[in-house]
Amino acid sequence: MRGIRQSVAALKQRTVDRLAAAYIAGPHLAEAIHLCRKIAGNGWSSMICPWDGPEDTPETVASNYHLALKSIVRENLD
């Protein structure tokens, strides 16, 4: 039974990773900012949403969102 659970979990993770790839700029804030700037030139809207991991503390998550907000303001993104 454990082997089946692991296989299902691995399949689920691969599926999520593949689906998410179309919506994720990259693992770093700089990549998200670059993509937001690029598509803003086309008149498109975007959003930045840092993802937290299971090991991230509330302080880390808050810091990541704070950095994203500061970057949006600094880059004059809508």
Secondary structure per residue as TSV (DSSP state, phi and psi in degrees):
chain	resnum	aa	ss	phi	psi
A	1	M	-	360.0	-37.2
A	2	R	H	-62.8	-39.7
A	3	G	H	-62.6	-38.2
A	4	I	H	-66.4	-43.4
A	5	R	H	-60.7	-42.1
A	6	Q	H	-65.4	-39.9
A	7	S	H	-65.6	-42.0
A	8	V	H	-65.6	-42.2
A	9	A	H	-63.3	-41.4
A	10	A	H	-66.3	-41.8
A	11	L	H	-63.6	-42.1
A	12	K	H	-60.9	-44.9
A	13	Q	H	-64.9	-41.7
A	14	R	H	-63.3	-39.7
A	15	T	H	-64.6	-47.2
A	16	V	H	-61.8	-44.6
A	17	D	H	-60.4	-42.5
A	18	R	H	-68.0	-43.7
A	19	L	H	-65.6	-40.7
A	20	A	H	-70.1	-26.5
A	21	A	H	-56.3	-30.7
A	22	A	T	-73.8	-14.1
A	23	Y	T	-117.9	-0.4
A	24	I	-	-113.2	126.3
A	25	A	-	-71.8	-34.6
A	26	G	-	159.9	176.6
A	27	P	S	-80.6	-6.3
A	28	H	S	-119.7	148.2
A	29	L	H	-57.5	-39.1
A	30	A	H	-58.8	-36.3
A	31	E	H	-67.7	-39.6
A	32	A	H	-65.5	-44.2
A	33	I	H	-62.1	-44.0
A	34	H	H	-58.5	-46.9
A	35	L	H	-66.8	-40.0
A	36	C	H	-60.7	-43.7
A	37	R	H	-61.7	-44.1
A	38	K	H	-62.8	-47.2
A	39	I	H	-78.1	-23.7
A	40	A	H	-63.2	-31.1
A	41	G	T	-63.2	-20.5
A	42	N	T	-94.6	2.0
A	43	G	T	81.6	14.0
A	44	W	-	-92.4	153.3
A	45	S	-	-94.4	159.7
A	46	S	-	-153.3	175.4
A	47	M	-	-146.1	154.9
A	48	I	-	-113.5	128.3
A	49	C	-	-137.9	96.1
A	50	P	-	-62.1	136.4
A	51	W	-	-97.3	138.1
A	52	D	-	-99.5	154.3
A	53	G	-	-105.6	168.8
A	54	P	T	-63.3	-22.8
A	55	E	T	-94.8	-5.5
A	56	D	-	-73.3	137.1
A	57	T	-	-83.0	160.6
A	58	P	H	-56.3	-34.9
A	59	E	H	-65.6	-40.1
A	60	T	H	-64.9	-44.5
A	61	V	H	-62.1	-46.6
A	62	A	H	-61.6	-40.3
A	63	S	H	-63.8	-41.7
A	64	N	H	-63.0	-42.2
A	65	Y	H	-66.8	-39.3
A	66	H	H	-61.9	-44.6
A	67	L	H	-62.7	-39.4
A	68	A	H	-63.1	-45.4
A	69	L	H	-62.8	-43.1
A	70	K	H	-62.1	-38.7
A	71	S	H	-67.3	-39.1
A	72	I	H	-61.2	-44.4
A	73	V	H	-66.0	-47.5
A	74	R	H	-60.2	-39.1
A	75	E	T	-84.7	-2.0
A	76	N	T	56.8	42.6
A	77	L	-	-88.4	148.8
A	78	D	-	-82.1	360.0
